[in-house]
């Protein structure tokens, strides 16, 4: 047992000033991140900072970047929590050099540098690949839904959005009219004595100013360095958030929905117009032939009279009427959708969120959620190779763009590293990406899941389902055949191991279950930043001394 309690002396001062380098072990993550940031090209961050003015000095963007990366590694996304940590947490104090940034500085830094995150992610990827990370034999692509910073209850139809916009504009007009009526010119608006118009008014004003200056005691000069300014660059006017004001967000939603309606209906209407023209041309040709026959009979009345309005003519007339009816129905349907009477195009629900018009209502495990769709491509060792954020709830249209993104990043790694083993062997993805276009598109060799029940020979007789008579599509047939090749099923079974843990890293370790900011551009920046942090953590745990692969 202990002899006594250890003494507690919180008033003991240091004989020698403490050295910040002794606060953390040399292998601490904070020192690693400081060294990594020094290796990155952060000119895009420095270009956003204005220097050379008056007032207090601004924070170095490299310092703020290191603080944000460490915060992301700890799962902290709140600028206020980071400011508090810079006071209480030793690692944060080392990263900020004991110069605690205000939460507004941190928040504006993140907002101001959204466009630079994709470039920083690419640099970190090259750094990781150059240190030996990245096994490209199998690349897994997957999408995960991340909640938007908006409530699904704030979705409105096109008609509701127009009504809201009209209400806001009417209220603004009424307020302007009331203020105009309350501020009509009166006698109180007359100029004070001594300032009446006249040739000597400037002289009288100058004399009044001289009298005022003489009565004021000169004040001591203030040190501009003590002004309450937190960042030299913060004084610039901040750009508005996504969509700007509420009215602008509503108008943005209206414009998006009108564009969707036109994109869905205009091609169909154009095709129906073409069909109508063809039908009218056929009818015109038949009528011209009948007119020619009548003319020949009139010239030689002893011959056989022409057949008027025969079956071909009736068929052509019905064809024109049918084409006109189809075109009228298509135009009527488009008009109903544009007017807001119909809230769906058949494929798309005509609703937009008035808090974040870029976000969409997407189906997830816990029902429909206001979300964005984050796309990831991960290597065989779970290194993130490519990321993207889309507003489409379905993954089917994302495989080709993600493979292009993957190819771009790999080409950069090949150019900037000495590695020769950066060729992709196989791309694997779940059945959400299955389509004829995705199967036949050029690019990397791929394995896509055909879907439940369609991989088992017992459920199908050749390409026909023995029970339902359903015929398998070209995409399903191709993938079933490909998965039957030796070793391919085993390779595909590793898909979940490669990409699902990375989804968990982003959501749990980086705290990215919901976006902190609003708008598609902000969501893109947050996912790229979380991805680069995840890659840096993988590099940190692997160790900087790992020998790069050369073959």
Buried (B, 14 or more C-beta within 10 A) or exposed (E): EEEEEEEEEEEEEEEEEEEEEEEBEEEBBBBBBBEBBEEBEBEBBEEBBEEEEEBBEBBBBBBBBBBBBBBBBBEBBBBEBBBBBBEEBEBBBBBBBEEBBBBBBBBBBBBBBBEBBBBBBBBBBBBBBBBBBBBBEBBBBBBBBBBBBBEBEBBBBBBBBBBBBEEBEEEEEEEEEEEEEEEEEEEEEEEEEEEEEEEEEEEEEEEEEEEEEEEEEEEEEEEEEEEEBBBBBBBEEEEEBBBEEEBBBBBBBBEBBBEBBBEBBEEBBEEBBEBBEEBBEBBEEBBEEBEEBEEEBEEEEEEEEBEEEEEBBEEBBEBBEEBBEBBEEBBEBBEEBBEBEBBEBEEBBBBBBBBBBBBBBBEEEEEEBBBBBBBBBBBBBBBBBBBBBBBBBBBBEBBBEBBEBBBEBBEBBBEBBEBEEBEBEBBBBBBBBBBEEBBEBEBBEBBBBBBEEBBEEEEBEEEEBEEEEEEBBEBBBBBBEBBEEEEBEEBBEEBBEBBBEBBEBBBEBBBBEBBBBBBBBBBBBBBBBBBBBBBBBBBBEBEEEEEEBEE
